Amino acid sequence: MGRRWNQVLSWIYARVPALSRSYAARMDAVRGAVPWSPARVPLERAAVALVTLAGVHLRGQEPFDMARPAGDASFRVIPGTASPADLAITHDYYDHSAADRDPNVVFPLARLQEFAAAGRWGTPPASRSGGSSGSRRPPSRGCSPPTASTTSCCRPAEPPAIGPGD
């Protein structure tokens, strides 16, 4: 199915909430209890990073490729010092008119910056947060190659090891 079909489905789901709820109920990815991981440091000493699949990127970065039938699985790095005016949204498959007016709707970076300034946690939002438009195709089957403004999900960064004393 093509891009236009996905846009039509998005338009229908946005206007018929019962369809959206029915579809979401069948797509439950988490079976059973959601695991809980308590914070290991007080919030006043914690750092936060945001990740979104809402298609958020810096205005100067390459937009997400909405013409790819399987979606664009690349990732855009967004500095923690970015302002809402620095952000743009490229995503065909949801109504982001509210987020276009205020990106904090889908990427609350300004709220996190306010919390950090008020001492709610120790450091400003991580120097690198990020956005993606999501992808229906597993990353191993053809991500966009990384460029200066993107990070390919084909080569994910190694997560930091967290031990019992961390």
C-alpha positions in Angstrom: 0.0 0.0 0.0 1.3 3.4 -0.8 1.7 6.7 0.9 -1.6 8.1 -0.3 -3.5 5.1 1.2 -1.7 5.6 4.6 -2.7 9.3 4.5 -6.3 8.4 3.8 -6.3 5.9 6.7 -4.7 8.4 9.0 -7.4 10.9 8.0 -10.2 8.4 8.7 -8.8 7.2 12.0 -8.4 10.9 13.2 -12.1 11.5 12.5 -13.6 8.2 13.7 -12.2 7.6 17.2 -14.0 4.2 17.6 -11.9 2.9 14.7 -8.7 4.1 16.3 -9.6 2.5 19.6 -10.5 -0.8 18.0 -7.3 -0.9 16.0 -5.2 0.0 19.0 -6.9 -2.7 21.1 -5.8 -5.3 18.6 -2.2 -4.0 18.4 -1.4 -4.4 22.1 2.3 -4.9 22.0 2.7 -5.4 25.8 1.2 -8.5 27.1 0.8 -8.8 30.9 2.4 -6.5 33.4 4.6 -3.6 32.3 8.0 -4.0 34.1 8.8 -1.2 36.6 12.3 0.1 37.0 12.7 2.4 39.9 15.0 5.4 39.6 18.5 4.7 40.9 19.3 8.4 41.6 17.3 11.2 43.1 15.6 13.3 40.4 17.7 16.3 41.5 20.8 14.4 40.1 19.2 12.7 37.1 19.5 13.6 33.4 16.7 13.1 31.0 16.6 12.4 27.2 13.5 12.4 25.0 12.8 10.1 22.2 9.8 10.5 19.9 8.3 8.7 16.8 6.3 11.9 16.0 8.6 12.9 13.1 10.2 15.8 15.1 13.5 17.2 13.8 15.5 20.4 13.7 14.4 22.7 10.8 17.9 22.5 9.3 18.0 18.7 9.3 16.9 16.5 6.5 13.2 15.8 6.7 12.0 12.2 7.2 11.4 10.4 3.9 7.6 10.0 3.8 7.7 8.6 0.2 9.3 5.3 1.3 6.5 2.7 1.4 7.9 1.1 4.6 8.6 4.3 6.4 11.8 6.1 7.3 13.7 4.3 10.1 16.4 7.0 10.5 16.8 9.1 13.6 17.5 12.8 14.1 19.6 14.1 17.0 18.1 17.1 18.7 20.2 19.1 21.2 18.8 19.7 24.7 19.2 23.4 24.1 16.8 23.5 21.1 13.8 25.8 21.3 10.3 24.9 20.0 11.0 27.4 17.1 13.9 25.3 16.1 11.8 22.2 15.5 9.8 20.9 12.6 7.6 17.9 12.1 7.6 15.7 9.0 5.1 12.9 9.3 2.2 12.1 7.0 0.4 9.5 9.1 -1.1 11.5 12.0 -2.7 15.0 12.3 0.1 17.0 13.8 -1.6 20.4 13.5 -1.6 21.0 17.3 2.1 19.9 17.4 2.9 22.3 14.6 1.7 25.1 16.8 3.4 23.8 19.9 5.9 20.9 19.5 5.8 20.3 23.2 2.6 18.4 22.5 4.7 15.5 21.1 8.2 16.4 22.2 8.1 18.3 25.6 11.6 19.6 25.5 10.7 23.2 26.7 8.9 21.7 29.7 12.0 19.6 30.6 14.2 22.7 30.2 11.9 24.5 32.6 12.1 21.7 35.1 15.9 21.7 34.9 16.1 25.4 35.4 13.8 25.1 38.5 16.1 22.4 40.0 13.5 19.6 39.5 16.5 17.5 38.3 20.2 18.1 38.3 21.1 18.6 34.6 19.3 20.1 31.7 17.8 17.7 29.2 20.5 15.5 27.8 22.7 17.1 25.2 21.1 14.8 22.7 17.5 13.9 22.5 16.0 12.6 19.3 13.2 12.0 16.9 12.1 9.5 14.4 9.1 9.1 12.2 8.9 5.4 13.0 9.1 2.6 10.5 7.0 -0.4 9.6 10.0 -2.3 8.4 12.6 -3.7 10.8 15.7 -1.6 10.7 18.0 -4.4 9.6 16.2 -4.5 6.2 17.2 -1.2 4.7 17.6 2.0 6.8 18.7 5.2 5.2 22.4 5.6 5.5 23.5 8.0 8.2 24.3 11.6 7.2 25.7 14.5 9.2 22.2 15.3 10.5 20.9 11.7 10.9 21.8 8.6 12.8 20.9 5.3 11.1 19.1 2.8 13.3 20.9 0.1 11.4 23.9 0.7 13.6 22.5 1.4 17.1 24.8 2.8 19.8 25.7 0.3 22.4 23.6 1.0 25.5 25.5 1.8 28.7 26.1 -1.1 31.1 24.2 -0.6 34.3 25.3 -2.6 37.2 23.9 -3.1 40.7 26.1 -0.3 42.1 25.2 2.3 39.4 
